[in-house]
Amino acid sequence: MIDLKKSIYARLTQVTSRVYDHIAPADAVYPYANTRYTTVAEDDESHVLRVTLEIDIWDNIRDTTRLETLTNDIDEEINRKLDTT
């Protein structure tokens, strides 16, 4: 799990340097991304874990352009590039 988190963090920081694990500090500069991972065991015998990554994007202005741009850039980095590697 540690290697997975490191890999995803490395990809996210290709898009923005403001990536935080679960909770951003109070003085975080907007926009930023919070990551959260949940794991569920598939069954006791296979020792397989299902990992869900949730990425929340936060901004402090009404205009959603920065928010949508960052979301699209993260989607491109995580989903589309992973499909080809």
SULHUMO-V174036 format. One record per helix or strand of 2 or more residues. SS is the DSSP state (alpha for helix, beta for strand). FROM is the first residue (numbers start at 0). LEN is the number of residues. If there is no record, write none. Layout:
SS:FROM:LEN
SS:FROM:LEN
//
This chain:
alpha:1:11
beta:18:3
beta:31:10
beta:48:10
alpha:64:18
//
